[in-house]
Amino acid sequence: MPAHPAFNEPNLQAIADILGDTSTGLTGSEIGRYLRECGIPDLEPSLTKRHRLYTALAAKQNTDHCANNILKFLAHVMSPVRHVQNADYFETERGKLNSVLAFSGLTLGEDGQLRRVETANTLPQAEATARALRKALVDRKVHSDVLAFCRAELLADNYFHAVFEAAKSLAEKIRQKTGLQTDGAQLVDEALGIGKVGCPRLAFNSLTTPNEHNEHQGLMNLIKGVFSAFRNITGHAPKIHWHITEQDALDILTTVSLLHRRLDTAVRTHIP
């Protein structure tokens, strides 16, 4: 592999900050193991994670006079097989890393491999392509909660996980409004099902006419449909077997936006 120019200090620090983040980064034991497996000396294991990582990577880069072993470390850490049980983490971290790597003319693909791209010189350039989906959604005036739950995935322009996170956000809002702790179709039935008492925990309207009953039931079934068609399949199907276009993503996320708006105005009833 040809020598790749060394990362400058801000870029390398940003990479270490992402991988060593207190809340979402690697654990201390993972840092030690991955450094060891990549042949990078762990010089200061007692430091905080981000500083520990930066110290080790910077020292290795200075010794090599290139970034090749840093790239090897990134590919090792971000190998998809390591994240089979936590695809959300993989996509979120990949999006964060790509925002930094763009300034060095690199991108980390869904296969965990690094590839050369046109080097970005400004933040707008670094995010120009990744922001395409987000811009389209903003132009459609999509609900802010959809954007909030999809932020990392949208910045990486990853349609698969943008849809996945948006669908999850509906369940989270229902739980917040009802205090229920279940999920999926069970949550929808418990929160929105009219049941024998003729009244749901959460009502989309006053349920005083047949049309209002039909509307409530239709919105309830639409939420279940979103879970069944997009949330469940994205949670269990490998990406290679579940293709989604940008237009599909826009339409799905717009539907989720509609459901968020209706949930915002749904009323909590007296049903415990």
N, C-alpha and C positions, 0 to 999 in steps of 0.2 A: 504493500500500500504506500503510495507517495506520501511524503511528509506533509501533514496539514499544519499551517501556521499556528503558532501558539495563541491561545485565547488571551485577550487583554485582561487586566485585573478586574474591571467591572463585570465583564461577561462571565469570567470564571467564578466570581463571587456570587453573581446572580444564579448560576447553576447550583452552586453549593447551598445557597439559601433555599432553593426549591426542594432539593433532595434532602436537606437537613432541617426542613421546617418542623417546628415543635409539634404542630397538630397533625399535619398530613404527610410529613416526610418519612424517611427510613428510620427504623429503630436503631439504637446504638449497636446492637448485636449484628444487625444487617449491614451497617456501615463497615464494621470490622471484618465481617465475612467477605463482603464483596470486594473490599480493598485487597484483602489477602488473596482471593481467587484471581484477581487481576494483576497480582505482583506489584502492588503499590504500597509502600511502607506506610503504616498507620503511626505517624510521628507523634501525635499528641492526643491519645485516646481519652484523656481526662477533660478535654475542652468540650464546650457545647457542640452539638452535632454539626451545625453549619460551619463553625470555625474549625472543627476537627476535619471536616471534609475539605474545606478550602486549603488548609495547611498541607494536607496529604497530596491533593491534586496539584497545587501550585509547585510544591517541591518536585514532584515527578516530572511536571512539564518543564521546569527549569533544568532538570538533569538531562532530559531528552532533547531539549531545544525545539520541541514541536508538540502538537496536541494529540498525537496518535493514540497514546495510551489513555488519555482522557476520553477520547471517543470510544475506545474499546470498553472503558468502564461504563459509559453511558449506555452502550448497546447491551452490556452484560446486565445492568440493573433493570433496563427497560425491555428485556426479552419478554415477549407476550406470554410465553409458557409460565412465567413466574406469577402472572396475574390472572390466571384462568378463573380463580374464585373471586376476583375483585376487578372486573372489567372497568367499573366506574373510576377506580383509582388510576388505572393505566391511562385512560383517555384524558382524565383531568390533568395528570402530571405531564403527559405528552404535549397537551396544549400549552401548558406553562413553559415547558422547555423549548418548544418551537418558537415561542415569542422571543426568546433569548438567542437561540441558535441561528435565527434568521440574520442576525447581525454579523455572523461568521460565515454566511453563505451555506448553511446546512439546514436540513429538516429531518426530523425523526418520523419515519413512516409507521403505518399501522402494524407492519411486520417487525417493528423494533430495529430496523436498519437505518443508518444515517446516509443521507444522500445530499449531493451538492445542489444548491439552488442559487438564484441570483442574490447577491449580498444586499441586504437592506442597510440603509444608512440613517433612516429616521424611524421613529415609532409608527407614523402612519404607513410607511412602506412595509414595515414588519407585519402589520396587521391588515394590510389592504385586502388580501385575498381571504384571510380568515374572517373578516368582518362582513363578507358578502351576504351571508345568510341573515346575520343580525340586522343589517341595514334593510333588507327586504322585509323583515318582520316589523321593524320600526315603522317603515313606510305603510304597512298595513294596520298600524296602531294596535299591535298585538298587546295583550294584557301584560303589565309589568311583571307579574308573578311568573309568567312563562319565561321571560327574559332572565329573571333573577335565578330561577332554578336551573337554567340551561347555560349560565354564563360561561363557564369554562369550556363546555362542549361547543358552544357557538363560536367562541374565539378560535377554536381549532377547526371550525367549519366542519364538524363531524355530525352528519345528519343522523346517523344511527343513535348516538347517545343523546343528541339534542331531543329527539322524540322520546327516548327512554326517560330522561330526567323530567321532561314536561309532563308525561303521563303520571310519574310518581308525585308531582306537585299537586295534582288533583286530590290524591288520597291524603296527602298531608293537610290540605286545606279542610277537607271533610273532618279529619281527626281533630283539628284545632277548633272547629265550630261545634263539634258534638261531644268532645271528650272521650270518644271511643278509641280503642287501641288496636282494633283488628285491621285487616288489609284486604285489597282486592274486592271481588264480588261480595264477599261476606260483609265487608265494611259498607258497601253501597246499599245492600239489603237492610242492614241494621240502621243506617242513617236515613235512608230515603224511602224505604219500603213502607207502604201505607198499612199493611197488615190488617188483622182482624178488628183493631180499634178504629180503623179508618183515618188514622193520622200518623204521619211520619215524625221522626225526631227533627228533621230538617225539611222545610217545605219551600218549594219554589214559588208558590202563589197561595191564595187563600183556600183553594180546593173546594170552592163552593158551587162550581158548575161542572158538567161533564167535560167541557173543553179544558178547564183548568186541571181536572184529573188527568186528562189525556196528555196535556203538556208536561205535567210533573212526571208521569210515567215515561214519557218519551225522553226527557232529559236524563232521567235515572238510567234508562236503557242505553242512552248514548254514552254515558260515563262508563257503564259496564262494557260497552263495545270498544271504547278506547283502550280499556285495560286488557281486554281479550285479544284485540287485533294488534296492538302495538306494544303495550307494556309487557305482557307475558312473553310474547315472541322475542322481543329484544332482550329480555332478561335471560333467555335460555338458548337462543339460536346463535351459532357463530356468525360473525359478520359476513363471511364468504357465502353463507346460505340465506342471507336476508338482505336483499338489495333495496335501496331506497334512493330515489332521485331528489334533487333539490326541490323540484316542484312538489313532489310527494310530501317532503318535510314541511314546506311552507303551508300546504293545505292541512296537514295533520296538526301543526302547531297553531294554526288559526282556529281550528275546531276546539282545541284545548283552551285557547284564549276565550272563546265564547262560553265554554263551560265554567271557566274561572269567573267571568262576569256574572253569570247566573248564580253561582255559589256565593259571590259577594253579597248579593241581595236576598239570598235565601234566609228564611226566618227560623230560628230555633223555637220549637214548640214546647208544650208542657210535658211531653213524653220523656221520662227519665232515661 
